[in-house]
Amino acid sequence: MGAALAAVGMFQSWSVALAILNMSLISAVMAMGLNLQWGYAGLFNAGVMAFTALGGLAAVVVSHPPVMEALTAGGRSLALSAVITIGIVATIIFLTSILKGRVRGFAIFVVVVAGYFLLRPVFSDAVTTIESVNPARTGFIGGLGLPITLSWLVGGIFAAAVAWLIGKVALGLRSDYLAIATLGISEIVIAIIKNEDWLARGVKNVTGLPRPVPYEINLQQEQWFVDLVSRFHAAQLESVGEGTRELLLRQLVIEGASAFVKIAYAGLFTVVLLIILALCVRALNSPWGRMMRAIRDNEEAAAAMGKNITKRHLQVFVLGSAIIGIAGAMMTTLDGQFTPGTYNPLRFTFLIWVMVIVGGSGNNLGAVLGGFLIWFIWVEAEPAGQWIVAQISANMDPNTPLYRHLQDIAAPFRLFVMGLVLLIVMRFSPRGILPEKVRHT
């Protein structure tokens, strides 16, 4: 993978190579989260997209400055809505503990209906008021204005909390029904994020999120950075005339600032990846990891040995989802914006599953390799397809139907390549490139 990225840098651009590296690091983290669920416990989670989006939402909630006008206008009604919601939940929990049978069900139904009619006008007033405050630029409550790196941890907490709720509902289902349930619930989560503009502007997006690394324009004005670029390109600068040296140095500083920022991101993401990888490897080799693999291989035998299957499934489901949430917050940090409209199953569910399958489920290094390899292929397949089509159609008449058809299939060529890679790996290495190592004692 290092050689492949170096080749992209030399033959395309180092900016593209570093961009692929950063997204590969994030993809590897996501793949490890899914591998924890599928590779360790055999849980088919088709809701990767929702946990990724929750991580992105955490980046907005933590790092965006609070919108004081919106909070002043509708904050009181929103706080009252939160108090009413907490009261409804507390009442339901209390009734659950003291009542039984049909009486409990009827009482809970009454509380839910009464709470809905009590909550609806207060919450609607808060939402309408907040969304009407400068909707072109804000129209939401904003965040806490804290460093965005804190959102990586908060993103994991958000995803873990929702995963716990999903797990309490769906983990008792059979694997195929679990996949359907997680996919459906993930669509519900995405729909809420897209439509609740007061929370994070919905599909209007939140842009300009703070960054944990310097801005390119600021780097270009720092004398130490200009001196660094000058020393790094000293031979190239000395080979040109005095008149063009200043222009060349300016161009090199601009390019160097972009590369420096991407390298800084790569350093942060690498630290997170290594920490999570070390924890996952330690967990896999621990008695807990051996127990999870035993449950995955034979639930009946594990249950006969006294293991609580549902509890352990919930545990690993929450942990894996938390890792995916961390990766989602990292990705929003890299983009500098939160765009719920881009959270689609093709990118955030299908691709991550392909990474785990191709890399090798049950093997943490396999998940990391799959994250790098599949994202690299996903990015490079489109320009490769355009080059292949250009070579095939070089001597064709542009007015022929075949020529137009070839031009149309150049862009979606990546889908064909992804399917081909998956088929080849499944044919010649069904357990992935780096399969799980089974130790017999």
Number of C-alpha atoms within 10 A of each C-alpha: 11 10 8 12 19 15 14 19 15 11 9 11 13 18 18 16 22 23 17 20 24 24 21 23 29 27 30 31 31 34 34 32 32 31 30 30 27 22 24 28 24 19 23 20 23 24 24 30 26 33 32 31 32 29 32 29 27 30 34 30 23 22 22 23 16 16 18 13 16 23 20 13 18 24 18 13 21 21 15 15 21 15 12 18 16 12 13 19 15 12 16 19 12 12 17 15 10 8 13 11 8 9 11 16 14 11 16 21 13 13 15 16 11 12 16 14 10 14 18 12 13 18 19 14 14 23 23 15 21 28 22 16 20 12 14 10 12 22 25 29 29 23 19 15 16 16 14 26 18 14 28 26 20 24 32 27 22 22 27 25 15 20 26 18 12 19 23 13 13 20 22 14 13 11 15 12 14 22 19 17 21 24 19 14 18 24 18 13 17 21 16 13 23 20 15 15 22 24 21 27 25 22 17 19 16 21 14 10 20 21 16 15 14 14 14 17 12 10 19 19 12 10 10 11 17 20 13 13 19 18 12 13 13 13 10 13 18 11 9 12 9 10 8 10 15 13 11 14 18 15 12 19 23 18 16 21 23 19 19 20 18 20 18 15 23 21 14 16 23 17 12 19 21 13 11 17 20 13 11 21 14 13 16 20 10 12 11 13 18 14 17 26 19 18 22 20 14 10 17 13 12 18 14 9 9 8 17 13 19 13 13 16 22 21 16 21 26 26 22 28 32 30 28 33 36 32 33 34 32 31 25 24 25 21 14 18 18 27 22 23 14 11 18 16 18 11 14 22 21 14 21 30 25 21 30 31 27 29 30 27 30 29 26 30 20 26 37 26 25 31 29 26 19 24 24 20 16 17 13 15 21 19 14 16 21 19 13 15 19 16 10 12 16 11 9 11 11 12 8 9 10 13 18 13 10 17 16 13 15 19 16 13 19 20 14 12 16 16 11 12 16 17 14 12 17 15 11 10 14 15 18 24 21 20 20 18 8 7 5 4 3
